[in-house]
Structures are given as structure tokens and as C-alpha cells.
Amino acid sequence: MSWCDKLASTSGLVLELNVHHASGNSILDAMSPIFDRHRSRDGTGFELQKLEDFNVQFVTNEGYQYTVTPRTISIEYVYRIQVQYQSAGPPKAWVLSEIIPYSAQLLEISKRLMEVGSLFPDPKTRSIERITVISQTNVDPDDLPPGIQRLLRYMGRPWSHELESYQTRVVASLGGDKVGNSIRCTHSIGKQQRPETKEPQVSDGLVNVRFDWQRKFKTGRRIEPKSMREIVSESIKDANQYFEELAEGNRFDENILTGTV
């Protein structure tokens, strides 16, 4: 089991395309098979969150958030909370999203992304220029993977004490793959200072760790099933391998850092 699975990370995939301005209504029309499939007995099984001239965003009750812009197609897994008010009592809340591990989320998202590609307006005029694989985790500092703990200890060395609050963002080139496509990753790690109150807070001292692994293609790749399947499967495999390296600490070994800084 991967670190992302163990820590209940959430996932996402983003395809960056050549720019094309399709109207919001035309995108909705194209996505209608998805909307039809998510109708439930109790009504609509999705929520339209944004409808602008060239941008559409909606989320299904299972927790899959779709966003289509002139530049991108993205699907991310989010937690959907429903609140029900009761007579003469406090409201009740529960999670609508299907609770599945990170790896299963990515598998489902990749299938849904393939579907969007097959429905997308004017697919012959579009090409894929970049793919992003997302891992996002909220975790107690004591439960951080060893590699991230080493990185934070290294950052805090000038003060000789634990860091109470921080926000760091590092964009690092990871070189290229065997066919010359460039790879990089954006690493965002942040923690808000734990408030001095007995009342529970939204973050309550948790560390937010987000990795955006990206592959940029030398030449655009067509939006067609075989090409998309290859792009998505290879990128998920390579991104997850990199995330495991980060978690295990191979890239943040203190001896290596000391010798190279």
C-alpha cells in the first residue's frame, strides 16, 4: 500500500490543451451523457458550481469535481458534505462522497477523464500539451512520512526548534523522460499555527501536503482513446513512483543535503 493510500490522500488529473474557446452551453451539451448518468432517485446526483462564458465546473455526489476551461480539462476528488436540518434539534451532517483510497480514486478519475475526452467539443482541433497528477493530504505532523519529516527538520535547523507555522512552495525540474518530454513537480507544504483555544478548528494544526507532478510534451498529443490511455497510465505510474520516493525520504536524506548545500 502506498503512502498516499495510507494517509487517505485525495487525487486529481489535469490535461492542459491548446487554447480553444467553446461556449459554456456547448460544453454542457457535450457533457449531457455524464449528467444523465448521475441522476438519482432523489433528484440530481450532481451540482453545477460554475457556468461562465467559456468555463464549466460541476461535482457529482460521489465526489468527482469536473472543470473545463479553454485551456484545461480536470477532474479532482473532493469530499462532499450534506447537512440536514432537523426539527427542534441540531443539524446532522454526513459525507456523500464514496470513501475510497487514493489509488482507486485515480483509477476512477482516469476512466472519467477518458470519457470527457470522447465527449469534448471539436476533439480533432485539440491537442494535449501537459498532464498533471495531483496528490493532496491533510495529516497530523506526527503522521507525516519520514521523507517529509526530514525536509521540515532541515527547514527548521536555523532555529533549533520545531516550526509552528509555515508555507512553502518549491517547483523543481525532474529532468526528462526517454522521449525528451520534460517533467517537473510543484511541492506545496503548509501548516497553520494551532489556535490557542479549546474549540476545534478546521485545520487544527494539520499539515497540508500537495504535490503536482507534471509532464510537458515536446509535441502535442491527440485527444483520442489510445493516446489518452497511454498518456494517463504512464503518467500515473511515474508520478506515484516519485511520490513514494518523496515519502520514503530518498531525496531528503540529510547527509546528501548537507553535502550539496
C-alpha positions in Angstrom: 0.0 0.0 0.0 1.4 3.4 -1.0 1.9 6.3 1.4 -0.9 8.2 -0.4 -3.3 5.3 0.3 -2.2 5.0 4.0 -2.7 8.8 4.6 -6.1 9.0 2.8 -4.8 11.4 0.2 -7.1 12.8 -2.4 -6.2 12.8 -6.1 -6.7 14.6 -9.4 -5.7 14.7 -13.1 -5.4 17.7 -15.3 -5.0 17.9 -19.0 -3.6 21.1 -20.4 -4.6 21.7 -24.0 -4.1 24.1 -26.8 -6.5 27.0 -26.3 -10.0 26.8 -27.7 -13.0 28.9 -26.6 -16.1 26.7 -26.6 -19.1 28.3 -25.0 -20.2 27.2 -21.6 -23.6 26.0 -23.0 -21.9 23.9 -25.7 -19.7 22.3 -23.1 -22.8 21.5 -21.0 -24.5 19.9 -24.1 -21.4 17.8 -24.7 -21.3 16.6 -21.1 -25.0 15.6 -21.0 -24.4 11.9 -21.0 -22.5 12.4 -17.7 -25.3 14.4 -16.2 -27.9 11.8 -17.3 -25.9 9.0 -15.7 -25.8 10.9 -12.4 -29.5 11.4 -11.9 -30.6 9.8 -8.7 -34.0 8.7 -7.3 -33.9 11.7 -5.0 -33.1 14.2 -7.8 -30.0 15.4 -9.4 -26.8 13.5 -8.4 -24.6 16.4 -9.3 -24.2 20.1 -8.6 -23.4 22.7 -11.3 -20.9 25.0 -9.5 -19.9 27.4 -12.3 -21.3 28.3 -15.7 -19.5 31.2 -17.4 -18.9 32.2 -21.0 -16.1 29.6 -21.5 -15.8 27.8 -18.1 -17.9 25.0 -16.6 -17.5 23.3 -13.3 -19.7 20.6 -11.7 -19.3 18.0 -9.0 -21.0 14.6 -8.6 -22.4 13.4 -5.3 -19.6 10.7 -5.3 -17.1 13.5 -5.0 -15.7 13.9 -8.6 -15.3 17.6 -9.5 -15.1 18.3 -13.2 -13.7 21.6 -14.5 -13.5 22.6 -18.2 -11.8 25.8 -19.4 -10.4 27.0 -22.7 -7.1 25.6 -21.6 -7.8 22.6 -19.3 -9.9 19.6 -18.5 -9.5 18.5 -14.9 -11.2 16.0 -12.5 -10.4 16.1 -8.8 -11.7 14.0 -5.9 -13.3 16.2 -3.2 -15.3 15.4 -0.1 -18.9 16.3 -0.4 -20.7 17.0 2.8 -24.5 17.2 3.1 -26.2 18.9 6.0 -29.8 18.1 7.0 -31.7 20.3 9.4 -34.0 18.7 12.0 -37.0 19.9 13.9 -36.1 21.0 17.4 -32.6 19.7 17.2 -29.1 20.3 15.8 -28.5 19.6 12.1 -26.9 16.3 11.0 -24.0 16.1 8.5 -22.6 13.2 6.6 -20.2 12.6 3.7 -21.8 12.0 0.3 -18.5 11.1 -1.4 -17.7 7.5 -1.8 -14.8 6.8 0.6 -12.1 5.0 -1.4 -8.3 5.0 -1.3 -6.1 7.3 -3.4 -5.2 4.6 -5.9 -8.8 3.7 -6.5 -9.7 7.4 -6.9 -7.0 7.8 -9.6 -8.3 4.7 -11.5 -11.8 6.1 -11.5 -10.7 9.6 -12.4 -8.7 8.3 -15.3 -11.8 6.5 -16.7 -13.9 9.6 -16.3 -11.2 11.7 -18.0 -11.2 9.3 -20.9 -15.0 9.7 -21.1 -14.7 13.5 -21.1 -12.1 13.3 -23.9 -14.5 11.3 -26.0 -17.3 13.9 -25.5 -15.2 17.0 -25.8 -16.3 19.6 -28.4 -14.1 19.7 -31.5 -11.6 17.0 -30.4 -9.8 17.0 -33.7 -8.7 20.6 -33.2 -7.4 19.9 -29.7 -4.1 18.5 -28.5 -2.7 17.6 -25.1 0.3 19.7 -24.1 0.7 18.8 -20.4 -0.6 16.3 -17.9 -0.7 16.9 -14.1 -1.1 14.2 -11.5 -2.2 15.6 -8.1 -1.8 14.2 -4.6 -3.2 16.2 -1.6 -3.0 15.2 2.0 -4.1 16.7 5.4 -2.1 15.0 8.1 -1.0 15.4 11.7 2.7 16.3 11.9 3.4 13.1 13.8 1.9 11.0 11.0 4.0 12.6 8.2 6.0 10.2 6.1 9.7 10.1 7.0 10.9 12.0 4.0 8.6 15.0 4.6 9.6 15.0 8.3 13.3 15.2 7.2 12.6 18.1 4.9 10.7 20.0 7.6 13.5 19.3 10.1 16.0 20.6 7.6 14.0 23.8 7.1 13.8 24.4 10.8 17.5 23.8 11.6 18.4 27.6 11.8 16.0 27.9 14.7 16.8 24.6 16.5 13.1 24.2 17.3 10.0 22.8 15.7 8.4 25.1 13.2 5.0 26.2 14.5 3.7 27.6 11.2 5.0 27.6 7.6 4.0 27.8 4.0 6.5 26.6 1.4 6.2 26.1 -2.4 9.0 24.6 -4.4 8.9 24.0 -8.2 11.6 21.5 -9.2 12.7 20.2 -12.5 12.9 16.4 -12.6 14.7 16.2 -15.9 13.0 14.4 -18.9 11.7 11.1 -19.9 13.2 8.7 -22.5 11.5 10.5 -25.4 12.5 14.1 -24.4 9.4 15.3 -22.6 10.1 17.5 -19.6 9.0 16.6 -16.1 8.7 18.8 -13.0 6.8 18.8 -9.7 5.3 21.6 -7.6 5.7 20.8 -3.9 3.4 22.8 -1.5 3.6 22.2 2.2 1.9 24.3 4.8 0.8 24.4 8.4 -1.2 27.0 10.2 -0.4 27.7 13.8 -2.6 25.8 16.2 -5.0 28.3 17.7 -4.9 28.8 21.5 -8.5 27.7 22.0 -10.3 24.6 23.2 -12.8 24.9 20.3 -12.0 22.6 17.4 -10.8 24.4 14.2 -11.0 23.5 10.5 -7.2 22.8 10.2 -6.4 22.3 14.0 -2.7 22.0 13.4 -2.8 19.7 10.4 -0.1 19.9 7.7 -1.4 20.2 4.2 0.9 18.5 1.6 0.2 18.9 -2.1 2.3 17.5 -5.0 1.5 18.5 -8.6 3.6 16.2 -10.8 3.7 17.4 -14.4 4.8 16.0 -17.8 5.1 18.5 -20.6 5.1 17.0 -24.1 7.6 18.1 -26.8 4.8 18.0 -29.3 1.0 18.0 -28.7 -0.7 14.6 -28.3 -4.1 13.9 -29.9 -7.3 13.6 -27.9 -8.1 10.1 -28.9 -8.6 6.9 -26.8 -5.3 5.1 -27.5 -3.2 8.2 -27.0 -5.0 9.3 -23.9 -4.9 5.8 -22.3 -1.1 5.7 -22.8 -0.5 9.3 -21.5 -2.7 8.8 -18.4 -1.4 5.3 -17.4 2.3 6.2 -17.8 2.0 9.5 -16.0 0.1 8.0 -13.0 2.8 5.2 -12.8 5.7 7.7 -12.9 4.1 10.2 -10.6 3.2 7.6 -7.9 6.8 6.4 -8.0 8.1 9.9 -7.4 5.6 10.5 -4.6 6.8 7.3 -2.9 10.4 8.5 -3.2 9.4 11.8 -1.5 7.6 9.9 1.3 10.4 7.5 2.0 13.0 10.2 2.1 15.4 9.2 -0.6 15.5 12.7 -1.9 15.7 14.4 1.5 18.4 12.4 3.1 20.1 14.7 5.5 23.6 13.5 4.6 23.0 14.3 0.9 21.6 17.7 1.7 24.5 18.6 4.0 26.9 17.6 1.3 25.3 19.6 -1.5 24.2 22.8 0.2 
